[in-house]
Amino acid sequence: MLHRSGAVSRNRNIESDPIYRNRLVNMLVDRILKNGKKSLAYHIFYQAMKRIRQKTNRNPLSVLRQAVRGVTPDVVTETKRVGGSTYRVPVEVVPAEGKALAIRWSLVACRRRSGRSMALRSSDESMDAARNSGSAIRKKEETHKVAEANKAFAHFR
């Protein structure tokens, strides 16, 4: 939310979805959303959840939470320009920002995945992430590796 001063409000009130009554679900659906078709995004998401329940015989919401927790990064790198050269400076991630990154990375991994429908790809990626494998987990580990390699530049923060 943009205020008159131009500052962005950090504590946005994210409403919960109709079936699971969970804000994480709503965040995910909002990121699946394309061309303003929210009902289609909900349809895709609920199909994926149904498939997760069939495959794992577990609560799909707990699988989803475990997947997001697994993909959430602890540190990321920011580019800082100091004296004519640029450095990748490792910075700790705020939990809300980490969750947003995890959702974004998961959906990018879903879209890159080969498969028939977005619901199938999404369910497969969520189950993989919950098992600590998959493209989104690889992205997190790669990010951590880059941050670890650039730990020497942490004093530029």
VENJO-V440184 format. One line per field, one symbol per residue. psi: psi as a letter, one per 20 degrees, with the letter a starting at -180 (. if undefined). A space follows every 10 residues. Layout:
psi: ???
//
This chain:
psi: pprhiiqpph mqoorqrhgi lphggggghh hhppkjnhhg ggggghgghg hggggikroh hhggghgghh hpqhqrpqpp ooliqqqopp pqppgghggg gggghghghg hhqqrfrhgg gggggghghh jlarhhgggg hgghgggghk hhjhii.
//
